[in-house]
Amino acid sequence: MKLVLVRHVETTGNVEHRLNGHTESQYTSRGEAMKELLVEELIALDEKLAFDRIYSSPTSRAYKIAADVGAATGKQIQVDHRLREFNFGIFEGKTRDECCEIAKDEWDLWMEDYLDYVVPEGQSQREYHILCKEFLKELNSDETVLVVAHGGTVHGMLTSLLELPIDSKWHFDIRLGSITVVNYNDGFGMLSTMMTPPYDELIKNQPSLRESNVSVMKASVVNG
């Protein structure tokens, strides 16, 4: 099985460093330009790999990309709710500072045990990774599959496919609009490709994407 894992492009939530899990967030103007470039890249990749199936998160920032690829290649999109981003519960749509303002105790508890603490009205990271693993188990082992989703989804699938501890996900820099390819055969996963189109070079008169790629969760968990 070959898995092509794609993270959506830039949204206002990324620019504002908000914890947008299930919360919808619209593309920025740069995100719109990124989407066009990413779709072209995926259409070209389909010509090389021939996707057997295209799966997508139901959240619009991912689904719109999958839909454009499907329309261009004549392939149906299968939406799976397990491909949504992590459910941040009471922290949905908020910045780190706003989270601390409304629920400092809950935030601190989460940071002390971010893998197993269940965010009020949300979930735990371990629960989230189990959903990713369940999705993977249902895939056909001899197919090439495109999955368009979120940074958390790609992290969850990588740790599962490569048989790594959950917290090792922070070692993978899953950038906005990136493409990650994993070969998985007989229970053994091999990371084949991690690439991001050169958006900064191709999209003129825009600041660098560097700040938008900063993960609120990674900065909070890893740096304290």
Helices and strands as residue ranges (DSSP letters): E 2-7, H 12-15, H 29-49, E 53-56, H 60-73, E 77-79, G 81-83, G 89-91, H 96-112, H 125-137, E 144-149, H 151-161, G 166-171, E 179-185, E 188-195, H 199-202, H 216-223
